[in-house]
Amino acid sequence: MIDWGSFLAVALASLVSTCVVVGLYSLATRLLAAAGRAPQVDPVEFTDAITVVTPAEAAAAAKRARKAAKKNPLSDGQKRAALIGAYTCFTLCGAAVLYGIYLIVPYFHS
């Protein structure tokens, strides 16, 4: 017999927690970009990659990011506040994931 009430509670909790984690991560990434520290990931060449970024394209992307950071209309205080907000959102995102693991792990031993 399936306890549909519990099933619905778990499904709803999963949906809400997923939205919270993705929302916090997205907001943190946006605040990081607003602070002038947009994440720049160096290209990696994969054997089954559809598109490979050349070093020239990577350099051009880095140049565009530096140019965009110089055009940032925010004051230094606003940039600092955005950076603190980004780190806070990343911390809350990590805490939500760790709390989810904390809730799951004790049930593996029983």
Backbone atoms as SQL, in Angstrom:
CREATE TABLE atoms (id INTEGER PRIMARY KEY, chain TEXT, resi INTEGER, resn TEXT, atom TEXT, x REAL, y REAL, z REAL);
INSERT INTO atoms VALUES
  (1, 'A', 1, 'MET', 'N', 0.838, -1.173, 0.000),
  (2, 'A', 1, 'MET', 'CA', 0.000, 0.000, 0.000),
  (3, 'A', 1, 'MET', 'C', 0.891, 1.247, 0.000),
  (4, 'A', 2, 'ILE', 'N', 0.568, 2.193, -0.848),
  (5, 'A', 2, 'ILE', 'CA', 1.336, 3.428, -0.982),
  (6, 'A', 2, 'ILE', 'C', 0.664, 4.517, -0.160),
  (7, 'A', 3, 'ASP', 'N', 1.479, 5.201, 0.645),
  (8, 'A', 3, 'ASP', 'CA', 0.983, 6.337, 1.412),
  (9, 'A', 3, 'ASP', 'C', 1.094, 7.573, 0.511),
  (10, 'A', 4, 'TRP', 'N', -0.007, 7.903, -0.165),
  (11, 'A', 4, 'TRP', 'CA', 0.014, 8.976, -1.151),
  (12, 'A', 4, 'TRP', 'C', 0.252, 10.341, -0.524),
  (13, 'A', 5, 'GLY', 'N', -0.139, 10.535, 0.700),
  (14, 'A', 5, 'GLY', 'CA', 0.106, 11.816, 1.386),
  (15, 'A', 5, 'GLY', 'C', 1.593, 12.055, 1.577),
  (16, 'A', 6, 'SER', 'N', 2.310, 11.012, 2.011),
  (17, 'A', 6, 'SER', 'CA', 3.755, 11.130, 2.183),
  (18, 'A', 6, 'SER', 'C', 4.448, 11.295, 0.835),
  (19, 'A', 7, 'PHE', 'N', 3.963, 10.561, -0.159),
  (20, 'A', 7, 'PHE', 'CA', 4.536, 10.680, -1.498),
  (21, 'A', 7, 'PHE', 'C', 4.394, 12.112, -2.013),
  (22, 'A', 8, 'LEU', 'N', 3.225, 12.711, -1.828),
  (23, 'A', 8, 'LEU', 'CA', 2.993, 14.077, -2.265),
  (24, 'A', 8, 'LEU', 'C', 3.866, 15.057, -1.481),
  (25, 'A', 9, 'ALA', 'N', 4.031, 14.819, -0.176),
  (26, 'A', 9, 'ALA', 'CA', 4.870, 15.700, 0.644),
  (27, 'A', 9, 'ALA', 'C', 6.322, 15.670, 0.166),
  (28, 'A', 10, 'VAL', 'N', 6.832, 14.484, -0.139),
  (29, 'A', 10, 'VAL', 'CA', 8.208, 14.361, -0.623),
  (30, 'A', 10, 'VAL', 'C', 8.355, 15.013, -1.997),
  (31, 'A', 11, 'ALA', 'N', 7.376, 14.806, -2.875),
  (32, 'A', 11, 'ALA', 'CA', 7.432, 15.414, -4.202),
  (33, 'A', 11, 'ALA', 'C', 7.404, 16.936, -4.108),
  (34, 'A', 12, 'LEU', 'N', 6.555, 17.470, -3.260),
  (35, 'A', 12, 'LEU', 'CA', 6.464, 18.914, -3.085),
  (36, 'A', 12, 'LEU', 'C', 7.739, 19.469, -2.468),
  (37, 'A', 13, 'ALA', 'N', 8.283, 18.789, -1.455),
  (38, 'A', 13, 'ALA', 'CA', 9.538, 19.241, -0.832),
  (39, 'A', 13, 'ALA', 'C', 10.684, 19.207, -1.832),
  (40, 'A', 14, 'SER', 'N', 10.728, 18.207, -2.688),
  (41, 'A', 14, 'SER', 'CA', 11.775, 18.115, -3.711),
  (42, 'A', 14, 'SER', 'C', 11.663, 19.265, -4.698),
  (43, 'A', 15, 'LEU', 'N', 10.451, 19.558, -5.119),
  (44, 'A', 15, 'LEU', 'CA', 10.234, 20.643, -6.074),
  (45, 'A', 15, 'LEU', 'C', 10.626, 21.993, -5.470),
  (46, 'A', 16, 'VAL', 'N', 10.196, 22.242, -4.245),
  (47, 'A', 16, 'VAL', 'CA', 10.505, 23.518, -3.589),
  (48, 'A', 16, 'VAL', 'C', 12.003, 23.656, -3.345),
  (49, 'A', 17, 'SER', 'N', 12.642, 22.601, -2.848),
  (50, 'A', 17, 'SER', 'CA', 14.075, 22.695, -2.564),
  (51, 'A', 17, 'SER', 'C', 14.884, 22.860, -3.848),
  (52, 'A', 18, 'THR', 'N', 14.460, 22.227, -4.923),
  (53, 'A', 18, 'THR', 'CA', 15.141, 22.404, -6.205),
  (54, 'A', 18, 'THR', 'C', 15.022, 23.845, -6.670),
  (55, 'A', 19, 'CYS', 'N', 13.848, 24.418, -6.562),
  (56, 'A', 19, 'CYS', 'CA', 13.656, 25.817, -6.962),
  (57, 'A', 19, 'CYS', 'C', 14.492, 26.757, -6.100),
  (58, 'A', 20, 'VAL', 'N', 14.586, 26.478, -4.814),
  (59, 'A', 20, 'VAL', 'CA', 15.379, 27.318, -3.913),
  (60, 'A', 20, 'VAL', 'C', 16.861, 27.246, -4.274),
  (61, 'A', 21, 'VAL', 'N', 17.393, 26.046, -4.466),
  (62, 'A', 21, 'VAL', 'CA', 18.821, 25.896, -4.764),
  (63, 'A', 21, 'VAL', 'C', 19.158, 26.525, -6.117),
  (64, 'A', 22, 'VAL', 'N', 18.360, 26.255, -7.133),
  (65, 'A', 22, 'VAL', 'CA', 18.627, 26.819, -8.462),
  (66, 'A', 22, 'VAL', 'C', 18.454, 28.338, -8.434),
  (67, 'A', 23, 'GLY', 'N', 17.446, 28.813, -7.735),
  (68, 'A', 23, 'GLY', 'CA', 17.233, 30.258, -7.632),
  (69, 'A', 23, 'GLY', 'C', 18.374, 30.972, -6.926),
  (70, 'A', 24, 'LEU', 'N', 18.843, 30.405, -5.815),
  (71, 'A', 24, 'LEU', 'CA', 19.966, 31.004, -5.095),
  (72, 'A', 24, 'LEU', 'C', 21.233, 30.999, -5.943),
  (73, 'A', 25, 'TYR', 'N', 21.491, 29.893, -6.630),
  (74, 'A', 25, 'TYR', 'CA', 22.689, 29.811, -7.461),
  (75, 'A', 25, 'TYR', 'C', 22.621, 30.812, -8.613),
  (76, 'A', 26, 'SER', 'N', 21.458, 30.936, -9.234),
  (77, 'A', 26, 'SER', 'CA', 21.284, 31.887, -10.337),
  (78, 'A', 26, 'SER', 'C', 21.455, 33.319, -9.854),
  (79, 'A', 27, 'LEU', 'N', 20.864, 33.638, -8.720),
  (80, 'A', 27, 'LEU', 'CA', 20.991, 34.983, -8.167),
  (81, 'A', 27, 'LEU', 'C', 22.441, 35.279, -7.806),
  (82, 'A', 28, 'ALA', 'N', 23.125, 34.301, -7.232),
  (83, 'A', 28, 'ALA', 'CA', 24.530, 34.494, -6.864),
  (84, 'A', 28, 'ALA', 'C', 25.385, 34.740, -8.097),
  (85, 'A', 29, 'THR', 'N', 25.142, 33.992, -9.163),
  (86, 'A', 29, 'THR', 'CA', 25.905, 34.188, -10.397),
  (87, 'A', 29, 'THR', 'C', 25.623, 35.568, -10.981),
  (88, 'A', 30, 'ARG', 'N', 24.367, 35.996, -10.945),
  (89, 'A', 30, 'ARG', 'CA', 24.005, 37.326, -11.456),
  (90, 'A', 30, 'ARG', 'C', 24.654, 38.417, -10.625),
  (91, 'A', 31, 'LEU', 'N', 24.653, 38.286, -9.296),
  (92, 'A', 31, 'LEU', 'CA', 25.287, 39.282, -8.438),
  (93, 'A', 31, 'LEU', 'C', 26.800, 39.303, -8.643),
  (94, 'A', 32, 'LEU', 'N', 27.378, 38.158, -8.880),
  (95, 'A', 32, 'LEU', 'CA', 28.811, 38.079, -9.148),
  (96, 'A', 32, 'LEU', 'C', 29.150, 38.839, -10.422),
  (97, 'A', 33, 'ALA', 'N', 28.328, 38.693, -11.432),
  (98, 'A', 33, 'ALA', 'CA', 28.541, 39.432, -12.685),
  (99, 'A', 33, 'ALA', 'C', 28.335, 40.927, -12.470),
  (100, 'A', 34, 'ALA', 'N', 27.346, 41.298, -11.669),
  (101, 'A', 34, 'ALA', 'CA', 27.100, 42.712, -11.390),
  (102, 'A', 34, 'ALA', 'C', 28.253, 43.327, -10.612),
  (103, 'A', 35, 'ALA', 'N', 28.924, 42.530, -9.807),
  (104, 'A', 35, 'ALA', 'CA', 30.063, 43.016, -9.035),
  (105, 'A', 35, 'ALA', 'C', 31.311, 43.157, -9.893),
  (106, 'A', 36, 'GLY', 'N', 31.223, 42.764, -11.154),
  (107, 'A', 36, 'GLY', 'CA', 32.372, 42.876, -12.044),
  (108, 'A', 36, 'GLY', 'C', 33.287, 41.678, -12.006),
  (109, 'A', 37, 'ARG', 'N', 32.823, 40.576, -11.465),
  (110, 'A', 37, 'ARG', 'CA', 33.627, 39.358, -11.375),
  (111, 'A', 37, 'ARG', 'C', 32.920, 38.208, -12.066),
  (112, 'A', 38, 'ALA', 'N', 32.589, 38.432, -13.313),
  (113, 'A', 38, 'ALA', 'CA', 31.893, 37.394, -14.072),
  (114, 'A', 38, 'ALA', 'C', 32.769, 36.156, -14.163),
  (115, 'A', 39, 'PRO', 'N', 32.195, 34.987, -13.914),
  (116, 'A', 39, 'PRO', 'CA', 32.986, 33.761, -13.977),
  (117, 'A', 39, 'PRO', 'C', 33.502, 33.503, -15.391),
  (118, 'A', 40, 'GLN', 'N', 34.796, 33.358, -15.524),
  (119, 'A', 40, 'GLN', 'CA', 35.421, 33.061, -16.806),
  (120, 'A', 40, 'GLN', 'C', 36.026, 31.671, -16.700),
  (121, 'A', 41, 'VAL', 'N', 35.521, 30.746, -17.477),
  (122, 'A', 41, 'VAL', 'CA', 35.995, 29.365, -17.437),
  (123, 'A', 41, 'VAL', 'C', 36.851, 29.126, -18.671),
  (124, 'A', 42, 'ASP', 'N', 38.055, 28.647, -18.439),
  (125, 'A', 42, 'ASP', 'CA', 38.928, 28.343, -19.563),
  (126, 'A', 42, 'ASP', 'C', 38.366, 27.176, -20.346),
  (127, 'A', 43, 'PRO', 'N', 38.487, 27.221, -21.660),
  (128, 'A', 43, 'PRO', 'CA', 37.930, 26.134, -22.471),
  (129, 'A', 43, 'PRO', 'C', 38.712, 24.841, -22.292),
  (130, 'A', 44, 'VAL', 'N', 37.998, 23.769, -22.358),
  (131, 'A', 44, 'VAL', 'CA', 38.581, 22.440, -22.271),
  (132, 'A', 44, 'VAL', 'C', 38.192, 21.697, -23.528),
  (133, 'A', 45, 'GLU', 'N', 39.119, 20.973, -24.084),
  (134, 'A', 45, 'GLU', 'CA', 38.825, 20.251, -25.308),
  (135, 'A', 45, 'GLU', 'C', 38.406, 18.824, -24.966),
  (136, 'A', 46, 'PHE', 'N', 37.203, 18.472, -25.341),
  (137, 'A', 46, 'PHE', 'CA', 36.680, 17.140, -25.112),
  (138, 'A', 46, 'PHE', 'C', 36.741, 16.360, -26.428),
  (139, 'A', 47, 'THR', 'N', 36.889, 15.076, -26.321),
  (140, 'A', 47, 'THR', 'CA', 36.989, 14.276, -27.534),
  (141, 'A', 47, 'THR', 'C', 35.673, 14.215, -28.288),
  (142, 'A', 48, 'ASP', 'N', 34.552, 14.283, -27.579),
  (143, 'A', 48, 'ASP', 'CA', 33.260, 14.195, -28.249),
  (144, 'A', 48, 'ASP', 'C', 32.528, 15.538, -28.285),
  (145, 'A', 49, 'ALA', 'N', 33.286, 16.632, -28.188),
  (146, 'A', 49, 'ALA', 'CA', 32.675, 17.955, -28.150),
  (147, 'A', 49, 'ALA', 'C', 32.113, 18.334, -29.520),
  (148, 'A', 50, 'ILE', 'N', 30.988, 18.989, -29.503),
  (149, 'A', 50, 'ILE', 'CA', 30.389, 19.465, -30.736),
  (150, 'A', 50, 'ILE', 'C', 31.123, 20.735, -31.187),
  (151, 'A', 51, 'THR', 'N', 31.385, 21.623, -30.244),
  (152, 'A', 51, 'THR', 'CA', 32.069, 22.870, -30.547),
  (153, 'A', 51, 'THR', 'C', 33.295, 22.983, -29.657),
  (154, 'A', 52, 'VAL', 'N', 34.410, 23.304, -30.235),
  (155, 'A', 52, 'VAL', 'CA', 35.644, 23.507, -29.479),
  (156, 'A', 52, 'VAL', 'C', 36.002, 24.980, -29.570),
  (157, 'A', 53, 'VAL', 'N', 36.225, 25.597, -28.418),
  (158, 'A', 53, 'VAL', 'CA', 36.585, 27.002, -28.365),
  (159, 'A', 53, 'VAL', 'C', 38.090, 27.110, -28.580),
  (160, 'A', 54, 'THR', 'N', 38.470, 27.903, -29.553),
  (161, 'A', 54, 'THR', 'CA', 39.901, 28.084, -29.836),
  (162, 'A', 54, 'THR', 'C', 40.490, 29.062, -28.826),
  (163, 'A', 55, 'PRO', 'N', 41.808, 29.043, -28.648),
  (164, 'A', 55, 'PRO', 'CA', 42.436, 30.018, -27.737),
  (165, 'A', 55, 'PRO', 'C', 42.139, 31.464, -28.140),
  (166, 'A', 56, 'ALA', 'N', 42.045, 31.742, -29.433),
  (167, 'A', 56, 'ALA', 'CA', 41.734, 33.102, -29.888),
  (168, 'A', 56, 'ALA', 'C', 40.322, 33.502, -29.455),
  (169, 'A', 57, 'GLU', 'N', 39.370, 32.569, -29.561),
  (170, 'A', 57, 'GLU', 'CA', 38.001, 32.863, -29.125),
  (171, 'A', 57, 'GLU', 'C', 37.932, 33.052, -27.616),
  (172, 'A', 58, 'ALA', 'N', 38.700, 32.270, -26.888),
  (173, 'A', 58, 'ALA', 'CA', 38.733, 32.406, -25.429),
  (174, 'A', 58, 'ALA', 'C', 39.323, 33.753, -25.038),
  (175, 'A', 59, 'ALA', 'N', 40.376, 34.175, -25.724),
  (176, 'A', 59, 'ALA', 'CA', 40.985, 35.476, -25.437),
  (177, 'A', 59, 'ALA', 'C', 40.020, 36.608, -25.758),
  (178, 'A', 60, 'ALA', 'N', 39.282, 36.470, -26.852),
  (179, 'A', 60, 'ALA', 'CA', 38.294, 37.488, -27.217),
  (180, 'A', 60, 'ALA', 'C', 37.182, 37.567, -26.173),
  (181, 'A', 61, 'ALA', 'N', 36.748, 36.430, -25.666),
  (182, 'A', 61, 'ALA', 'CA', 35.708, 36.411, -24.631),
  (183, 'A', 61, 'ALA', 'C', 36.221, 37.054, -23.348),
  (184, 'A', 62, 'ALA', 'N', 37.470, 36.779, -22.989),
  (185, 'A', 62, 'ALA', 'CA', 38.056, 37.385, -21.792),
  (186, 'A', 62, 'ALA', 'C', 38.176, 38.894, -21.971),
  (187, 'A', 63, 'LYS', 'N', 38.532, 39.337, -23.172),
  (188, 'A', 63, 'LYS', 'CA', 38.643, 40.771, -23.455),
  (189, 'A', 63, 'LYS', 'C', 37.272, 41.436, -23.335),
  (190, 'A', 64, 'ARG', 'N', 36.235, 40.786, -23.860),
  (191, 'A', 64, 'ARG', 'CA', 34.881, 41.335, -23.750),
  (192, 'A', 64, 'ARG', 'C', 34.449, 41.429, -22.293),
  (193, 'A', 65, 'ALA', 'N', 34.808, 40.433, -21.492),
  (194, 'A', 65, 'ALA', 'CA', 34.443, 40.453, -20.071),
  (195, 'A', 65, 'ALA', 'C', 35.147, 41.599, -19.350),
  (196, 'A', 66, 'ARG', 'N', 36.427, 41.812, -19.659),
  (197, 'A', 66, 'ARG', 'CA', 37.153, 42.926, -19.031),
  (198, 'A', 66, 'ARG', 'C', 36.553, 44.266, -19.453),
  (199, 'A', 67, 'LYS', 'N', 36.189, 44.389, -20.731),
  (200, 'A', 67, 'LYS', 'CA', 35.593, 45.620, -21.239),
  (201, 'A', 67, 'LYS', 'C', 34.245, 45.881, -20.570),
  (202, 'A', 68, 'ALA', 'N', 33.453, 44.838, -20.419),
  (203, 'A', 68, 'ALA', 'CA', 32.145, 44.984, -19.767),
  (204, 'A', 68, 'ALA', 'C', 32.310, 45.363, -18.305),
  (205, 'A', 69, 'ALA', 'N', 33.345, 44.821, -17.644),
  (206, 'A', 69, 'ALA', 'CA', 33.578, 45.151, -16.234),
  (207, 'A', 69, 'ALA', 'C', 33.949, 46.620, -16.083),
  (208, 'A', 70, 'LYS', 'N', 34.670, 47.179, -17.058),
  (209, 'A', 70, 'LYS', 'CA', 35.041, 48.592, -16.991),
  (210, 'A', 70, 'LYS', 'C', 33.829, 49.493, -17.179),
  (211, 'A', 71, 'LYS', 'N', 32.821, 49.037, -17.931),
  (212, 'A', 71, 'LYS', 'CA', 31.628, 49.836, -18.194),
  (213, 'A', 71, 'LYS', 'C', 30.599, 49.738, -17.074),
  (214, 'A', 72, 'ASN', 'N', 30.888, 48.986, -16.049),
  (215, 'A', 72, 'ASN', 'CA', 29.938, 48.755, -14.966),
  (216, 'A', 72, 'ASN', 'C', 29.556, 50.083, -14.311),
  (217, 'A', 73, 'PRO', 'N', 28.256, 50.448, -14.277),
  (218, 'A', 73, 'PRO', 'CA', 27.841, 51.740, -13.733),
  (219, 'A', 73, 'PRO', 'C', 27.763, 51.769, -12.209),
  (220, 'A', 74, 'LEU', 'N', 28.016, 50.653, -11.550),
  (221, 'A', 74, 'LEU', 'CA', 27.884, 50.610, -10.097),
  (222, 'A', 74, 'LEU', 'C', 29.081, 51.256, -9.415),
  (223, 'A', 75, 'SER', 'N', 28.817, 51.857, -8.258),
  (224, 'A', 75, 'SER', 'CA', 29.904, 52.425, -7.464),
  (225, 'A', 75, 'SER', 'C', 30.661, 51.292, -6.776),
  (226, 'A', 76, 'ASP', 'N', 31.791, 51.617, -6.173),
  (227, 'A', 76, 'ASP', 'CA', 32.575, 50.588, -5.486),
  (228, 'A', 76, 'ASP', 'C', 31.794, 49.962, -4.333),
  (229, 'A', 77, 'GLY', 'N', 31.012, 50.773, -3.626),
  (230, 'A', 77, 'GLY', 'CA', 30.199, 50.250, -2.537),
  (231, 'A', 77, 'GLY', 'C', 29.120, 49.301, -3.028),
  (232, 'A', 78, 'GLN', 'N', 28.512, 49.635, -4.154),
  (233, 'A', 78, 'GLN', 'CA', 27.485, 48.775, -4.723),
  (234, 'A', 78, 'GLN', 'C', 28.090, 47.468, -5.234),
  (235, 'A', 79, 'LYS', 'N', 29.274, 47.562, -5.819),
  (236, 'A', 79, 'LYS', 'CA', 29.953, 46.343, -6.268),
  (237, 'A', 79, 'LYS', 'C', 30.291, 45.450, -5.082),
  (238, 'A', 80, 'ARG', 'N', 30.749, 46.056, -3.997),
  (239, 'A', 80, 'ARG', 'CA', 31.076, 45.285, -2.796),
  (240, 'A', 80, 'ARG', 'C', 29.833, 44.625, -2.225),
  (241, 'A', 81, 'ALA', 'N', 28.712, 45.370, -2.202),
  (242, 'A', 81, 'ALA', 'CA', 27.450, 44.809, -1.696),
  (243, 'A', 81, 'ALA', 'C', 26.987, 43.648, -2.579),
  (244, 'A', 82, 'ALA', 'N', 27.135, 43.802, -3.893),
  (245, 'A', 82, 'ALA', 'CA', 26.752, 42.718, -4.811),
  (246, 'A', 82, 'ALA', 'C', 27.635, 41.497, -4.583),
  (247, 'A', 83, 'LEU', 'N', 28.925, 41.708, -4.351),
  (248, 'A', 83, 'LEU', 'CA', 29.837, 40.592, -4.105),
  (249, 'A', 83, 'LEU', 'C', 29.494, 39.878, -2.795),
  (250, 'A', 84, 'ILE', 'N', 29.199, 40.647, -1.761),
  (251, 'A', 84, 'ILE', 'CA', 28.798, 40.045, -0.484),
  (252, 'A', 84, 'ILE', 'C', 27.482, 39.284, -0.653),
  (253, 'A', 85, 'GLY', 'N', 26.548, 39.855, -1.404),
  (254, 'A', 85, 'GLY', 'CA', 25.281, 39.163, -1.680),
  (255, 'A', 85, 'GLY', 'C', 25.500, 37.872, -2.447),
  (256, 'A', 86, 'ALA', 'N', 26.430, 37.888, -3.411),
  (257, 'A', 86, 'ALA', 'CA', 26.729, 36.678, -4.187),
  (258, 'A', 86, 'ALA', 'C', 27.291, 35.592, -3.290),
  (259, 'A', 87, 'TYR', 'N', 28.262, 35.964, -2.449),
  (260, 'A', 87, 'TYR', 'CA', 28.848, 34.967, -1.548),
  (261, 'A', 87, 'TYR', 'C', 27.817, 34.448, -0.545),
  (262, 'A', 88, 'THR', 'N', 26.918, 35.312, -0.111),
  (263, 'A', 88, 'THR', 'CA', 25.852, 34.886, 0.801),
  (264, 'A', 88, 'THR', 'C', 24.921, 33.886, 0.116),
  (265, 'A', 89, 'CYS', 'N', 24.557, 34.170, -1.136),
  (266, 'A', 89, 'CYS', 'CA', 23.687, 33.248, -1.867),
  (267, 'A', 89, 'CYS', 'C', 24.369, 31.910, -2.119),
  (268, 'A', 90, 'PHE', 'N', 25.664, 31.935, -2.479),
  (269, 'A', 90, 'PHE', 'CA', 26.398, 30.682, -2.660),
  (270, 'A', 90, 'PHE', 'C', 26.441, 29.892, -1.345),
  (271, 'A', 91, 'THR', 'N', 26.644, 30.590, -0.225),
  (272, 'A', 91, 'THR', 'CA', 26.679, 29.919, 1.079),
  (273, 'A', 91, 'THR', 'C', 25.332, 29.303, 1.422),
  (274, 'A', 92, 'LEU', 'N', 24.252, 30.050, 1.190),
  (275, 'A', 92, 'LEU', 'CA', 22.913, 29.518, 1.460),
  (276, 'A', 92, 'LEU', 'C', 22.592, 28.328, 0.561),
  (277, 'A', 93, 'CYS', 'N', 23.049, 28.396, -0.679),
  (278, 'A', 93, 'CYS', 'CA', 22.841, 27.288, -1.616),
  (279, 'A', 93, 'CYS', 'C', 23.555, 26.036, -1.105),
  (280, 'A', 94, 'GLY', 'N', 24.799, 26.197, -0.697),
  (281, 'A', 94, 'GLY', 'CA', 25.551, 25.066, -0.147),
  (282, 'A', 94, 'GLY', 'C', 24.925, 24.538, 1.134),
  (283, 'A', 95, 'ALA', 'N', 24.444, 25.447, 1.975),
  (284, 'A', 95, 'ALA', 'CA', 23.804, 25.022, 3.225),
  (285, 'A', 95, 'ALA', 'C', 22.524, 24.234, 2.947),
  (286, 'A', 96, 'ALA', 'N', 21.766, 24.644, 1.948),
  (287, 'A', 96, 'ALA', 'CA', 20.542, 23.916, 1.592),
  (288, 'A', 96, 'ALA', 'C', 20.878, 22.508, 1.101),
  (289, 'A', 97, 'VAL', 'N', 21.926, 22.390, 0.305),
  (290, 'A', 97, 'VAL', 'CA', 22.334, 21.064, -0.177),
  (291, 'A', 97, 'VAL', 'C', 22.810, 20.194, 0.985),
  (292, 'A', 98, 'LEU', 'N', 23.624, 20.760, 1.869),
  (293, 'A', 98, 'LEU', 'CA', 24.110, 19.991, 3.016),
  (294, 'A', 98, 'LEU', 'C', 22.973, 19.583, 3.944),
  (295, 'A', 99, 'TYR', 'N', 21.982, 20.455, 4.119),
  (296, 'A', 99, 'TYR', 'CA', 20.832, 20.105, 4.948),
  (297, 'A', 99, 'TYR', 'C', 20.043, 18.961, 4.327),
  (298, 'A', 100, 'GLY', 'N', 19.901, 18.979, 3.006),
  (299, 'A', 100, 'GLY', 'CA', 19.232, 17.868, 2.327),
  (300, 'A', 100, 'GLY', 'C', 19.973, 16.557, 2.513),
  (301, 'A', 101, 'ILE', 'N', 21.289, 16.606, 2.436),
  (302, 'A', 101, 'ILE', 'CA', 22.092, 15.399, 2.679),
  (303, 'A', 101, 'ILE', 'C', 21.941, 14.939, 4.120),
  (304, 'A', 102, 'TYR', 'N', 21.923, 15.903, 5.049),
  (305, 'A', 102, 'TYR', 'CA', 21.734, 15.583, 6.463),
  (306, 'A', 102, 'TYR', 'C', 20.395, 14.870, 6.698),
  (307, 'A', 103, 'LEU', 'N', 19.372, 15.285, 5.979),
  (308, 'A', 103, 'LEU', 'CA', 18.059, 14.652, 6.137),
  (309, 'A', 103, 'LEU', 'C', 18.028, 13.251, 5.552),
  (310, 'A', 104, 'ILE', 'N', 18.797, 13.002, 4.514),
  (311, 'A', 104, 'ILE', 'CA', 18.759, 11.711, 3.810),
  (312, 'A', 104, 'ILE', 'C', 19.654, 10.673, 4.456),
  (313, 'A', 105, 'VAL', 'N', 20.857, 11.046, 4.878),
  (314, 'A', 105, 'VAL', 'CA', 21.870, 10.088, 5.317),
  (315, 'A', 105, 'VAL', 'C', 21.421, 9.193, 6.474),
  (316, 'A', 106, 'PRO', 'N', 20.746, 9.677, 7.520),
  (317, 'A', 106, 'PRO', 'CA', 20.393, 8.766, 8.615),
  (318, 'A', 106, 'PRO', 'C', 19.495, 7.606, 8.192),
  (319, 'A', 107, 'TYR', 'N', 18.747, 7.752, 7.111),
  (320, 'A', 107, 'TYR', 'CA', 17.828, 6.706, 6.694),
  (321, 'A', 107, 'TYR', 'C', 18.521, 5.581, 5.943),
  (322, 'A', 108, 'PHE', 'N', 19.775, 5.760, 5.571),
  (323, 'A', 108, 'PHE', 'CA', 20.504, 4.687, 4.885),
  (324, 'A', 108, 'PHE', 'C', 20.986, 3.635, 5.873),
  (325, 'A', 109, 'HIS', 'N', 21.053, 3.962, 7.144),
  (326, 'A', 109, 'HIS', 'CA', 21.577, 3.019, 8.141),
  (327, 'A', 109, 'HIS', 'C', 20.464, 2.155, 8.759),
  (328, 'A', 110, 'SER', 'N', 19.230, 2.495, 8.487),
  (329, 'A', 110, 'SER', 'CA', 18.155, 1.708, 9.124),
  (330, 'A', 110, 'SER', 'C', 17.567, 0.682, 8.203);
